[in-house]
Amino acid sequence: MKNIKFIIILFSISSFQIVNAQINYPKTLKKPIVNTYHGNEIVDNFQWLEQLQSTEVNNWVTQQNKTSKKYLIKLNKSIDSE
């Protein structure tokens, strides 16, 4: 019984690693914006992503969604094959 549990756990981990290893995340640009809060300068490299009406942000979201969808499809196939 212990061997079966071990094999199931091992297979689950290896399936996850195979699917996980194939993710190629889109590049996210860093556009440093400096904000001052209570006299402290804070650099936010990703504040530009808050501009939800921006074409650039919409393109970034589309690329992220494509990446997520590919991963979820592979994950679903991996789970179905178990």
C-alpha positions in Angstrom: 0.0 0.0 0.0 2.8 2.4 0.8 4.4 1.7 -2.6 1.3 2.6 -4.4 1.0 5.9 -2.5 4.6 6.6 -3.2 4.2 5.9 -7.0 1.1 8.1 -7.2 2.8 11.0 -5.4 5.9 10.5 -7.6 3.8 10.5 -10.8 1.9 13.6 -9.7 5.1 15.5 -8.9 6.8 14.5 -12.2 3.7 15.4 -14.2 3.6 18.8 -12.6 7.3 19.3 -13.3 6.9 18.3 -16.9 4.1 20.8 -17.5 5.7 23.5 -15.4 9.0 23.2 -17.2 7.4 24.1 -20.5 6.2 27.6 -19.5 7.7 30.5 -21.5 6.5 33.6 -19.8 6.1 36.8 -21.9 8.6 39.5 -21.1 7.3 42.3 -18.8 8.9 45.6 -19.4 10.2 47.6 -16.5 9.4 51.2 -16.7 10.7 52.8 -13.5 8.4 55.4 -12.0 9.5 57.2 -8.8 6.8 58.1 -6.2 7.5 60.0 -3.0 5.6 58.8 0.1 6.2 60.7 3.3 9.6 61.9 2.0 10.7 58.4 0.8 11.3 57.8 -2.8 9.8 54.5 -4.0 10.6 53.1 -7.4 7.8 51.1 -9.0 8.9 49.3 -12.2 5.4 48.0 -13.0 3.1 51.0 -12.3 2.5 51.3 -16.0 0.4 48.1 -15.8 -2.2 50.0 -13.8 -3.2 51.9 -17.0 -5.9 49.4 -17.9 -7.1 51.3 -21.0 -3.6 51.3 -22.5 -3.1 49.4 -25.7 0.3 48.3 -24.3 -1.3 46.9 -21.1 -4.0 45.2 -23.1 -1.3 43.5 -25.3 0.5 42.4 -22.2 -2.7 40.9 -20.7 -3.4 39.1 -23.9 0.0 37.5 -23.9 -0.3 36.5 -20.3 -3.7 35.0 -21.0 -2.3 33.0 -23.9 0.5 31.7 -21.7 -2.0 30.7 -18.9 -4.3 29.0 -21.4 -1.6 26.9 -22.8 -0.5 25.9 -19.3 -4.0 25.0 -18.2 -4.7 22.9 -21.3 -1.4 21.0 -20.7 -2.3 20.6 -17.0 -5.7 19.4 -17.9 -4.3 16.8 -20.3 -1.8 15.7 -17.7 -4.6 15.2 -15.1 -6.8 13.4 -17.6 -4.0 10.9 -18.4 -3.6 9.9 -14.8 
